[in-house]
């Protein structure tokens, strides 16, 4: 029997990890990236003796693959991907590939918003409780690279719709679907239903004894559940009802009931604020309960958690004006949560690469809370046209330091300058981290 030819498309964290795992499992591996590889990834491949190419795709070699592991950043519409599909070559994600080689319990977390915070918090709750747990997916180190040694009993996986699209057989023991709001529609033929279908792939191999945690006030989730009626143990979370089993908010307290375990903790005793973070915490608590973490350990873990950078992250205070970096808010729903979390008058910094945004859900919040809008992007016309009649002061710039200076000029002590862009960052920055880091650095220079 000939050795299977595995081709890895994309040489980022997931791709290099998949290449290392494929090599460890005895496959003939080749990695191809149309762009330039990071030095660290190139060094890793060279040290492992894995053949690769960068700056091009050699079609003849790729089309000869038995199976292809594709980076989630490569759309299905790319001609090379379409050629592979046309000839029947299986195309899978790194998650799908790695899941074949572990017996660990898998916790999958998805949603249009909140998944990074929820994933980090879930990982923190399990780790501080003493479980052997790995963190992977859309965050942290490559899942495939971790599976090579496979020393964990659990993996907490942040799953984007792009990763779910190339998953078929992966069985998740606990599934979290935080919300579904329009996002990335450019990758789904501008069809919201296509995007909903992608998110619901998280349930595709669910079994009756598995736990499914979801936000019951998300209408698209409810509509889809009514259609599909999955045979799975449902644990809804809510800000309005009191589901049991499940989780909810009452009188400022987070309350959950799952498998005879209950938690009741005041949100003010935790480091996370706002209704969106209440939902993130309820989901993470229910996951921890699902895998048997004791109530005392959950409460201790909640109090010691520190959130990720670029998500409502304090960036500094200048002249009594607080600057907040929410650069990870790359869609309208994330901005809705950010604006909802603020009590002070807001100077809102927004803009970037628009992904087909519908700003109407922000109307009431912007009217009530936003005193000025600073547009930080190459093409701001959509933001200016939409909010120009609502916000009295609007300023356009392509320079982050200029945006900070304008925020200081317009702000009064007690105000908040909030970077919460609602857009992708690629017009002016490498990625949302670069945007957030430049914002923080510009604030520091003013201090």
C-alpha positions as CSV (number, residue, x, y, z in Angstrom):
1,X,0.0,0.0,0.0
2,X,1.5,3.4,-1.0
3,X,2.0,6.2,1.5
4,X,-0.8,8.7,1.5
5,X,0.1,12.1,0.1
6,X,-1.1,14.9,2.4
7,X,-0.9,18.4,1.1
8,X,-1.3,21.3,3.5
9,X,-2.6,24.6,2.0
10,X,-1.5,27.5,4.1
11,X,1.6,27.8,6.3
12,X,0.3,29.6,9.4
13,X,-0.1,28.2,12.9
14,X,-2.7,25.6,11.9
15,X,-1.0,24.6,8.7
16,X,2.5,24.0,10.2
17,X,0.9,22.1,13.1
18,X,-1.0,19.9,10.6
19,X,2.2,19.3,8.6
20,X,4.1,18.2,11.8
21,X,1.2,15.8,12.8
22,X,1.0,14.3,9.3
23,X,4.7,13.7,9.3
24,X,4.4,12.1,12.8
25,X,1.7,9.8,11.5
26,X,3.8,8.6,8.6
27,X,2.3,10.5,5.7
28,X,4.1,11.9,2.8
29,X,3.7,15.7,3.5
30,X,4.0,18.8,1.4
31,X,3.1,22.3,2.5
32,X,2.2,25.1,0.1
33,X,1.6,28.8,0.8
34,X,0.9,31.4,-1.8
35,X,2.3,34.1,0.5
36,X,5.5,34.3,2.5
37,X,5.9,32.2,5.5
38,X,6.8,33.7,8.9
39,X,10.5,33.0,9.7
40,X,9.6,30.9,12.8
41,X,7.3,28.6,10.7
42,X,9.9,28.3,7.9
43,X,12.5,27.3,10.5
44,X,10.1,24.7,12.0
45,X,9.4,23.1,8.6
46,X,13.1,23.0,7.7
47,X,14.1,21.6,11.0
48,X,11.5,18.8,10.6
49,X,12.6,18.1,7.0
50,X,9.1,18.8,5.7
51,X,9.1,19.9,2.0
52,X,7.3,23.2,1.4
53,X,6.9,26.1,-1.0
54,X,6.0,29.7,-0.5
55,X,5.0,32.5,-2.9
56,X,3.2,30.0,-5.2
57,X,1.0,26.9,-5.5
58,X,2.4,24.2,-7.7
59,X,-0.9,22.8,-8.9
60,X,0.4,19.5,-10.3
61,X,1.8,18.5,-7.0
62,X,-1.2,19.7,-5.0
63,X,-3.7,18.0,-7.3
64,X,-1.9,14.7,-6.8
65,X,-2.8,14.8,-3.0
66,X,-4.7,12.0,-1.4
67,X,-6.2,14.5,1.0
68,X,-5.8,18.3,1.5
69,X,-5.7,20.1,4.9
70,X,-6.8,23.7,4.1
71,X,-6.2,26.8,6.1
72,X,-9.5,28.4,7.2
73,X,-8.4,31.7,5.6
74,X,-8.6,30.2,2.1
75,X,-12.1,30.6,0.6
76,X,-13.8,27.6,-1.1
77,X,-14.1,29.9,-4.2
78,X,-10.4,29.8,-4.9
79,X,-9.9,28.1,-8.3
80,X,-7.4,25.6,-6.9
81,X,-9.8,24.5,-4.2
82,X,-12.6,24.1,-6.8
83,X,-10.3,21.9,-9.0
84,X,-9.5,19.7,-6.0
85,X,-13.3,19.4,-5.2
86,X,-14.1,18.7,-8.8
87,X,-11.7,15.7,-8.9
88,X,-13.1,14.4,-5.6
89,X,-10.0,15.1,-3.4
90,X,-11.2,15.4,0.3
91,X,-10.5,18.9,1.8
92,X,-10.5,19.1,5.6
93,X,-9.6,21.6,8.3
94,X,-6.7,21.2,10.7
95,X,-9.4,20.5,13.5
96,X,-10.8,17.6,11.5
97,X,-7.4,16.2,10.8
98,X,-6.2,16.5,14.4
99,X,-9.4,15.1,16.0
100,X,-8.7,11.7,14.4
101,X,-5.7,11.2,16.6
102,X,-6.9,12.1,20.0
103,X,-9.2,10.4,22.5
104,X,-9.5,13.5,24.6
105,X,-12.9,15.0,25.2
106,X,-13.5,18.0,22.9
107,X,-15.3,21.2,23.8
108,X,-16.2,23.3,20.7
109,X,-17.2,27.0,21.1
110,X,-18.6,29.1,18.3
111,X,-20.7,32.2,17.7
112,X,-20.5,35.4,15.8
113,X,-19.3,37.2,19.0
114,X,-17.9,36.3,22.3
115,X,-16.2,33.1,21.4
116,X,-12.6,34.1,22.3
117,X,-13.6,35.4,25.7
118,X,-15.8,32.3,26.4
119,X,-13.0,29.9,25.1
120,X,-10.3,31.5,27.3
121,X,-12.6,31.6,30.3
122,X,-13.6,27.9,29.8
123,X,-10.0,26.9,29.5
124,X,-9.1,28.9,32.6
125,X,-11.9,27.3,34.6
126,X,-10.8,23.8,33.7
127,X,-7.1,24.4,34.1
128,X,-7.4,26.1,37.5
129,X,-9.6,23.2,38.6
130,X,-6.6,20.9,37.9
131,X,-7.8,19.2,34.7
132,X,-5.3,18.4,31.9
133,X,-6.6,20.7,29.2
134,X,-5.3,22.1,26.0
135,X,-6.4,25.4,24.3
136,X,-6.6,25.4,20.5
137,X,-8.7,26.2,17.3
138,X,-8.9,29.8,16.4
139,X,-6.7,30.7,19.3
140,X,-3.5,29.6,21.0
141,X,-1.2,26.8,19.7
142,X,-2.1,24.5,16.8
143,X,-4.5,21.7,17.8
144,X,-2.6,19.3,15.5
145,X,0.8,20.1,17.0
146,X,-0.6,19.5,20.5
147,X,-2.1,16.2,19.4
148,X,1.3,14.8,18.4
149,X,2.1,14.2,22.1
150,X,-1.6,14.1,23.1
151,X,-1.0,14.6,26.8
152,X,-4.4,16.3,27.5
153,X,-7.7,14.8,28.6
154,X,-9.7,17.8,27.3
155,X,-9.3,20.4,24.5
156,X,-11.2,23.7,24.5
157,X,-11.5,24.7,20.8
158,X,-12.6,28.1,19.6
159,X,-14.2,27.3,16.2
160,X,-14.8,29.9,13.5
161,X,-17.4,29.2,10.8
162,X,-14.5,28.7,8.3
163,X,-13.1,25.9,10.4
164,X,-16.5,24.3,10.8
165,X,-17.0,24.4,7.1
166,X,-14.2,21.8,6.6
167,X,-15.2,19.5,9.6
168,X,-17.2,16.4,8.9
169,X,-16.5,13.5,11.3
170,X,-15.2,15.4,14.4
171,X,-17.3,14.5,17.5
172,X,-17.6,17.2,20.1
173,X,-18.6,16.2,23.6
174,X,-19.7,19.7,24.6
175,X,-20.9,22.3,22.0
176,X,-21.4,26.0,22.6
177,X,-23.3,28.3,20.2
178,X,-23.3,31.8,21.7
179,X,-25.2,33.7,19.0
180,X,-25.6,34.1,15.3
181,X,-25.6,37.6,13.7
182,X,-24.7,38.6,10.1
183,X,-20.9,38.3,9.7
184,X,-18.5,37.2,7.0
185,X,-21.4,37.1,4.5
186,X,-18.9,37.8,1.7
187,X,-17.7,34.2,2.2
188,X,-21.3,32.8,2.1
189,X,-22.7,34.3,-1.1
190,X,-24.2,37.0,1.0
191,X,-26.7,34.5,2.3
192,X,-27.4,34.6,6.0
193,X,-28.9,31.1,5.9
194,X,-25.6,29.8,4.5
195,X,-23.8,31.3,7.5
196,X,-26.4,29.9,9.9
197,X,-25.9,26.4,8.3
198,X,-22.2,26.8,8.8
199,X,-22.5,27.6,12.5
200,X,-24.9,24.7,13.0
201,X,-22.2,22.3,11.8
202,X,-21.1,22.3,15.4
203,X,-24.0,19.9,16.1
204,X,-23.4,17.6,13.1
205,X,-22.1,14.6,15.1
206,X,-23.9,15.3,18.4
207,X,-25.1,12.4,20.5
208,X,-28.0,12.3,23.0
209,X,-25.7,12.3,26.0
210,X,-23.7,15.4,24.7
211,X,-24.4,18.9,26.0
212,X,-25.4,21.8,23.8
213,X,-25.2,25.2,25.3
214,X,-26.9,28.1,23.4
215,X,-28.3,31.6,23.8
216,X,-32.0,31.3,23.8
217,X,-32.7,34.9,22.9
218,X,-30.9,34.5,19.6
219,X,-33.8,34.2,17.1
220,X,-31.7,32.6,14.3
221,X,-30.6,29.9,16.8
222,X,-34.2,29.3,17.9
223,X,-35.5,29.2,14.3
224,X,-32.9,26.7,13.3
225,X,-33.4,24.5,16.4
226,X,-37.1,24.3,15.6
227,X,-36.3,23.1,12.1
228,X,-33.6,20.6,13.1
229,X,-34.7,19.3,16.5
230,X,-31.3,17.8,17.3
231,X,-31.2,14.8,19.7
232,X,-28.8,16.3,22.3
233,X,-29.0,17.5,25.9
234,X,-29.9,21.2,25.7
235,X,-28.6,23.8,28.2
236,X,-30.0,27.2,27.2
237,X,-28.6,30.5,28.6
238,X,-30.7,33.6,28.9
239,X,-30.9,37.2,30.1
240,X,-34.7,37.2,30.2
241,X,-35.9,33.7,31.2
242,X,-34.8,31.2,33.9
243,X,-34.1,28.0,32.2
244,X,-33.3,24.9,34.3
245,X,-31.2,23.1,33.5
246,X,-29.3,26.0,31.9
247,X,-28.0,29.4,33.0
248,X,-29.5,32.9,33.5
249,X,-29.1,36.3,35.1
250,X,-31.2,37.4,38.1
251,X,-30.7,40.5,40.3
252,X,-27.1,40.8,39.0
253,X,-26.2,37.2,39.7
254,X,-25.1,34.5,37.4
255,X,-27.1,31.3,38.1
256,X,-26.6,27.9,36.5
257,X,-28.0,24.5,37.0
258,X,-26.4,21.5,35.3
259,X,-26.2,17.8,36.3
260,X,-27.2,18.4,40.0
261,X,-24.6,21.2,40.3
262,X,-25.6,24.8,40.8
263,X,-23.6,28.1,40.8
264,X,-24.8,31.5,42.0
265,X,-22.3,34.3,41.9
266,X,-22.6,38.1,41.6
267,X,-21.3,39.4,38.3
268,X,-19.7,42.2,40.3
269,X,-17.4,39.6,41.9
270,X,-16.0,38.7,38.5
271,X,-13.7,40.8,36.3
272,X,-16.1,40.8,33.3
273,X,-18.7,43.5,32.8
274,X,-21.8,43.9,30.6
275,X,-24.6,41.7,29.5
276,X,-22.5,40.0,26.7
277,X,-20.0,38.9,29.3
278,X,-22.7,37.6,31.5
279,X,-23.7,35.3,28.7
280,X,-20.0,34.3,28.0
281,X,-19.6,33.4,31.7
282,X,-22.9,31.5,31.9
283,X,-21.7,29.4,28.9
284,X,-18.3,28.7,30.4
285,X,-19.7,27.8,33.8
286,X,-22.1,25.3,32.2
287,X,-19.2,23.7,30.2
288,X,-17.2,23.4,33.5
289,X,-20.1,21.8,35.2
290,X,-20.6,19.4,32.2
291,X,-17.1,18.0,32.7
292,X,-17.5,17.8,36.5
293,X,-15.7,20.8,37.8
294,X,-16.8,21.5,41.4
295,X,-18.7,24.7,42.3
296,X,-16.0,26.1,44.5
297,X,-13.4,25.7,41.8
298,X,-15.6,27.4,39.2
299,X,-16.2,30.4,41.5
300,X,-12.5,30.7,42.3
301,X,-11.6,30.5,38.6
302,X,-14.2,33.2,37.7
303,X,-12.6,35.6,40.1
304,X,-9.0,35.0,38.9
305,X,-9.7,35.3,35.1
306,X,-8.0,37.9,33.0
307,X,-9.6,38.5,29.6
308,X,-7.8,38.6,26.2
309,X,-6.2,41.7,24.8
310,X,-8.1,43.9,22.3
311,X,-11.5,43.0,23.9
312,X,-12.8,46.0,25.9
313,X,-9.2,46.4,27.1
314,X,-8.3,49.6,29.1
315,X,-5.6,51.4,27.2
316,X,-5.0,54.3,29.6
317,X,-6.5,57.5,30.9
318,X,-5.3,61.0,29.7
319,X,-6.7,64.2,31.1
320,X,-9.5,62.2,32.8
321,X,-10.6,60.7,29.5
322,X,-10.5,56.9,29.4
323,X,-9.3,55.1,26.3
324,X,-10.6,51.6,25.6
325,X,-9.2,49.2,23.0
326,X,-11.9,46.9,21.6
327,X,-10.1,46.3,18.3
328,X,-11.4,42.7,18.1
329,X,-14.9,44.1,17.6
330,X,-14.9,43.5,13.8
331,X,-18.6,43.3,13.4
332,X,-21.7,45.3,14.3
333,X,-22.9,42.9,17.0
334,X,-19.6,43.2,18.9
335,X,-19.9,47.0,18.8
336,X,-23.5,46.7,20.1
337,X,-22.1,44.9,23.2
338,X,-19.3,47.4,23.6
339,X,-21.6,50.4,23.5
340,X,-24.0,48.7,25.9
341,X,-21.2,48.2,28.4
342,X,-20.4,51.9,28.6
343,X,-22.0,54.3,31.1
344,X,-20.0,57.4,30.2
345,X,-20.4,59.6,27.1
346,X,-18.6,57.9,24.2
347,X,-16.3,59.2,21.5
348,X,-16.5,56.2,19.2
349,X,-13.6,55.3,16.9
350,X,-14.8,53.0,14.1
351,X,-14.1,52.1,10.5
352,X,-11.9,49.8,8.4
353,X,-12.8,47.3,5.8
354,X,-16.6,47.0,5.8
355,X,-18.0,43.4,5.5
356,X,-21.5,44.3,4.3
357,X,-22.5,45.8,7.7
358,X,-26.0,46.7,8.7
359,X,-25.7,49.5,11.3
360,X,-29.4,49.8,12.1
361,X,-29.1,47.8,15.3
362,X,-26.9,50.5,16.7
363,X,-29.3,53.4,16.1
364,X,-30.7,53.7,19.6
365,X,-27.4,53.2,21.4
366,X,-25.5,55.6,19.2
367,X,-28.3,58.2,19.7
368,X,-28.2,57.8,23.5
369,X,-24.5,57.3,24.2
370,X,-22.2,58.5,21.4
371,X,-21.3,62.2,21.4
372,X,-18.8,62.0,18.5
373,X,-17.6,59.6,15.8
374,X,-14.0,59.3,14.6
375,X,-13.8,57.2,11.4
376,X,-10.4,55.4,11.1
377,X,-10.3,53.9,7.7
378,X,-9.5,54.3,4.0
379,X,-13.1,54.4,2.9
380,X,-15.5,55.8,5.5
381,X,-18.4,56.9,3.4
382,X,-20.8,54.2,4.7
383,X,-20.2,55.2,8.3
384,X,-20.4,58.9,7.6
385,X,-23.5,58.6,5.5
386,X,-25.3,56.4,8.1
387,X,-24.4,58.2,11.3
388,X,-23.8,61.8,10.0
389,X,-27.4,62.7,10.9
390,X,-27.3,61.2,14.3
391,X,-23.9,62.2,15.6
392,X,-23.2,65.9,15.6
393,X,-19.4,65.6,15.4
394,X,-17.8,63.3,12.8
395,X,-14.1,63.3,11.9
396,X,-12.2,61.2,9.3
397,X,-8.6,60.1,9.5
398,X,-6.2,57.3,8.4
399,X,-3.8,57.8,11.2
400,X,-4.3,56.3,14.7
401,X,-2.4,59.0,16.5
402,X,-4.5,61.7,14.8
403,X,-7.6,59.8,16.0
404,X,-6.3,59.8,19.6
405,X,-5.5,63.5,19.4
406,X,-9.0,64.3,18.1
407,X,-10.5,62.2,20.9
408,X,-8.5,64.3,23.4
409,X,-9.6,67.5,21.8
410,X,-13.3,66.5,21.8
411,X,-13.4,64.7,25.1
412,X,-14.1,65.9,28.6
413,X,-13.0,64.3,31.9
414,X,-15.2,61.3,32.5
415,X,-15.7,60.6,28.8
416,X,-14.6,57.4,27.0
417,X,-12.7,57.1,23.7
418,X,-13.8,53.7,22.5
419,X,-12.0,51.9,19.6
420,X,-14.7,49.5,18.5
421,X,-14.3,49.4,14.7
422,X,-17.2,47.2,13.5
423,X,-15.0,46.5,10.5
424,X,-12.0,44.4,9.5
425,X,-8.5,46.0,9.9
426,X,-6.9,45.1,6.6
427,X,-7.2,48.5,4.9
428,X,-4.7,50.2,7.3
429,X,-3.3,47.5,9.5
430,X,-1.9,43.9,9.4
431,X,-4.8,42.6,11.6
432,X,-6.9,43.6,14.5
433,X,-4.0,43.0,16.9
434,X,-1.9,45.4,15.0
435,X,-4.7,48.0,15.1
436,X,-5.2,47.5,18.8
437,X,-1.5,47.7,19.6
438,X,-1.0,50.9,17.6
439,X,-4.0,52.4,19.4
440,X,-2.5,51.5,22.8
441,X,0.9,52.8,21.8
442,X,-0.5,56.1,20.6
443,X,-2.4,56.5,23.9
444,X,0.8,55.8,25.9
445,X,2.6,58.5,24.0
446,X,0.0,61.0,25.2
447,X,0.3,60.0,28.8
